[in-house]
Amino acid sequence: MKGAVVAFNLSICPTGWQVYTPAQGRFVRGIDKPGGTTDPDGQRAPGTLQSDMVGPHTHTYNDLTESAHGGFTNDHDHPATTKQYTTGSDLSTGPETRPKNVALLYCVMN
């Protein structure tokens, strides 16, 4: 069917197909249903592109600290205190945010 886009585990498109350039280096996302809220841009037209984005977020963790009695436990009660810390999203381990993925060649039928 002309216009069909298929992912191939090949390095070049088969005869009768050409590279579907909008998919190069991108994740493919299914079109949201009419009135849906899965895609923040709503229902988009086939082939439209969406820029990358990392929304603001924080990470909260608790640090359990022993009392001023040196952190050792024995038969006496030593109340502990809990401190809560929040970190921002400005630290990174690489140039992008992405899930695990597999590279495939997307081709469109001529």
N, C-alpha and C positions, 0 to 999 in steps of 0.2 A: 504494500500500500504506500503510495507516494506520500512523503511527509512524515512517515513513521520514524521515530527515534529509538534506536536500540543500543544497548551497551554491549561491547564485544571485548573479549579477552585476547585482543590482537594488537599489533603495533601499527597496522594500516587498515583502512576500511575495505570491506570486500567490494568486488566489482558491482557497480550500480548504486553504490553508497558513497557519501562524502562526509568528511568530518563535520560534526555538529559543533561549531565553534563556541556558541554560548555556554556549553557545558565544560569547556576546557578549564581545568583548575578550579572547578566549582562543585559543590554538592548539589544534587538534584533534589528539589522539594516539590512534593505533590501540590496541585492547586487546591486551595481551601474551598469548601462548599459555599454556595451563596449564603451570605449572612453569617458565615463562620467566624470564629475568633482565634483559630489556631495560628494563622499567619497574621502578624500585626498589621500588614499592609492590606488585608482583606483578600478578596478573590482577585487574583491577577490574571492577565491574559497569558496564554501559552507562549513561552520563549522570553518573557520579560525577566530582567536581571534584578537582583537585590544585593545591595552592598553588605559587607560584613559588619558585625556589630557585637559588642560585648556590653551588656547592660550593667548598671551600677549594682554592686553587691558587697556584702560584708561576710566575714567568717567570725563566729563567736566560739570561744573555747573557755573552759573553766580550769583554773589552776588551784589545786588543793594544797594548802600550806599548813604544815604542822604548827602547833603553838610555840611559844617562846621557850619551851623546855628542851630545845635541842633536837626535836624531831624523833626522839626515841619513845617507844611505847613500853609500858609496864602495867602493873595492876591498877595504876591511878588513871583517872580520866584526864585526858589532855585534849581540850576542845580544839578543833581545827577551824581555820577560816577558809572561805572560798572566795577567790577573786575572779571576776569575769573580764575578759579582754576582747576587744573587737578590732579586727584588722581590716584594712581597705583593700581595694582591688588593683592597686598600682604596682604590685610585685608580679613578675612574670618569669616563666621558665623558658620562654621562647617567643618568637615574633608573632604568633597567632594563637587563637583558641580554637581547638578542633577535637572532634571525637576520633576514635580509631577508625580507619577507613581503608578502602582498597581502590587502587587506580584501575579504571576501565576506560576504553575508548568509546565515546558516544558518536554514533554515525546516523545520518539521516538518509533515507532512501530517496534517490533522484526521481 
